[in-house]
Amino acid sequence: MNAEYISPIGRSLLDRRSFLGQSGMSLGAIALSDLLSRDQLLASDVNTAVGPIRPLINDQKPYAARKPHFEMPAKQVLVVYCPGAVSHLDTFDYKPELTKLHGQKPPGIPEVTFEGPTGNIAKPFWDFKPRGQSGKMVSDLLPHLAELVDDFSFIHSLSTQTSAHPQGENFFNTGFTMEGFPSFGAWVTYALGCETDELPAFVAINDPRGLARSGKNNFGSGFLPAAFQGTDFTAANPPANLNRPAGYDSSSDRSSVSLLQRLNAEHMRQYPGDADLAARIASYELAGRMQTSVPSVMDIANEPQHVHDAYGTQSGSQLKKAYANNCILARRLLEKGVRVVQLFNGSDPSGGNGITNWDSHSDIKRTHAMQAEIMDQPTAALIADLKQRGMLEHTLVVWCTEFGRMPFLQANGTGRDHNPDAFTCFLAGAGVKKGFSYGESDEFGFKAAVNETSVYDFNATLLHLMGLDHERLTYYHNGFQRRLTNVHGHVIKDVLAS
């Protein structure tokens, strides 16, 4: 693939089927009159997406592509989020001292932590080996991701502000422990829009088992215009109402669209400051275009057999197969120009505790292995697939979790407790160093010790890699110029490729 980035719209103009599809009338306003009636056509706020530096959006075209603050290679971002707190000590953060002191009381560590009394030091539950040309030590728990370490940039010194899952998810994904704040994906699409007019700018692909503990707040728009919230669906559960109602032919469809477009244009002339109405119209028109675009994107069954084999859609547990299909869907959405895809591995329908997510307070040997069997092969295949298609040249990949786990066993002796003071995430793709590790936790993996990195720093870096200055990307709300990083954060320059 040519290193020069070609937008999905540019590619689609060369595609006969896409051209013919786009040349017809939009299906987006089939139910517009009824939907607007339910919404009562009321404009509750004339506040538009205008920051202190420059206007970021056109009210009538909230999804239009917009220029970043500065040019960076990353044009799209894939976030693989693992709710429940993956143990850094059993995956990517190798600590030989845990093996040396296995079974002993941890020196210099408090006798009581979040869940109660500390147990004895526990060595990693899986063996670590050097991987790739970089020799990065990675455990046998994630053998497929281990093969790709030469493409990753690890951050081993992350810390967060909370040891509770809902607040941890909120903080990592929105920059605040409280609910009601915009998610990372919402901020990015608010700033940059989308490079396709057939699909949402921001798609959240939930785990096959359901939503994570903080639910839709993880991909919500908060106080940003509603147009920028994530649209959630999965490979098994596409968006509803994709098909034209029975008895409603294409001729009636076109007539309704034509009439509604004239009515909407007249209404916007009368009320040019009605940003909510403009957003609703844009959303309904996008929904109509999705009726033709989504079915083709969802057609995962027609992927070549070698793709299914690589992702593991036909082997392993049913949950793994379903997650593997979600990974293929993520790649297809990115191919079509979706700006942000957030892919979840783990949910919380019944409290989790290692069964539905990575929260392994007990029997970590079994429960972490369960989650790894689902996540490892499909996620590695997705990253490798993006690379071989040339998409990592313009796509940033983020693998993350809300916090880490403790170096000692809990009182029950079979699992690890929450650890907000040290955990590991990694980046890959556009603008990121390859085969690199930044920061260190202490000898036990208990606290960040070298180049401690806050979630604010992490999010500031992600925005920077997308060409956005986290201090300039703001939105006025309740007397404050709010931003993803609050009043904190510094870009981790050492992980940048240049």
Number of C-alpha atoms within 10 A of each C-alpha: 10 7 10 9 14 11 14 17 17 11 13 15 13 10 11 10 11 16 12 10 13 17 9 9 15 21 22 20 26 23 16 21 14 11 15 15 10 9 13 10 14 12 14 10 11 11 15 19 20 15 17 11 9 10 11 21 20 16 20 18 15 27 28 17 19 17 12 19 16 11 13 15 20 24 25 28 26 25 20 20 25 24 29 32 29 28 28 25 28 25 24 26 26 22 21 14 15 21 13 12 16 17 15 13 15 19 11 6 14 9 12 10 14 12 13 11 13 24 24 19 23 27 22 22 17 16 14 20 15 13 17 15 9 13 12 21 19 24 24 17 22 20 17 16 21 23 14 18 25 18 21 24 24 24 25 26 26 29 24 20 16 19 20 16 20 21 19 27 29 26 25 26 26 32 22 21 19 14 16 16 25 29 27 26 29 29 26 26 27 30 27 26 28 27 23 20 22 23 26 29 32 28 25 23 26 25 25 25 17 17 20 28 24 19 16 17 23 31 26 26 25 19 16 23 20 18 24 29 29 26 18 20 18 23 22 12 12 14 16 9 11 16 10 14 9 6 7 10 10 12 9 12 18 17 13 17 22 14 11 18 16 11 13 16 13 12 15 16 11 10 13 15 16 22 24 23 24 23 21 19 22 20 22 19 22 20 25 26 23 23 21 19 19 17 14 12 20 20 12 17 10 10 10 9 11 9 16 21 13 17 26 21 25 16 12 11 14 13 18 26 20 21 31 29 24 30 27 24 23 25 19 17 22 20 18 20 22 28 27 29 27 22 25 25 29 30 25 22 13 9 14 18 17 25 18 25 27 26 30 26 21 20 16 22 16 16 21 24 18 19 23 19 17 22 24 19 20 28 23 21 23 20 21 20 18 20 16 10 11 16 23 23 21 22 25 24 24 19 18 20 24 32 31 30 28 27 31 27 23 23 17 12 16 17 25 27 26 27 26 24 25 31 33 29 23 20 24 26 27 23 22 23 20 20 18 19 17 19 17 22 25 14 15 25 27 20 22 23 18 13 15 19 26 21 23 26 19 21 23 22 22 24 23 24 26 26 21 23 18 26 18 15 24 24 22 17 12 8 6 9 16 20 21 29 24 15 11 15 19 18 20 18 11 14 21 16 13 8
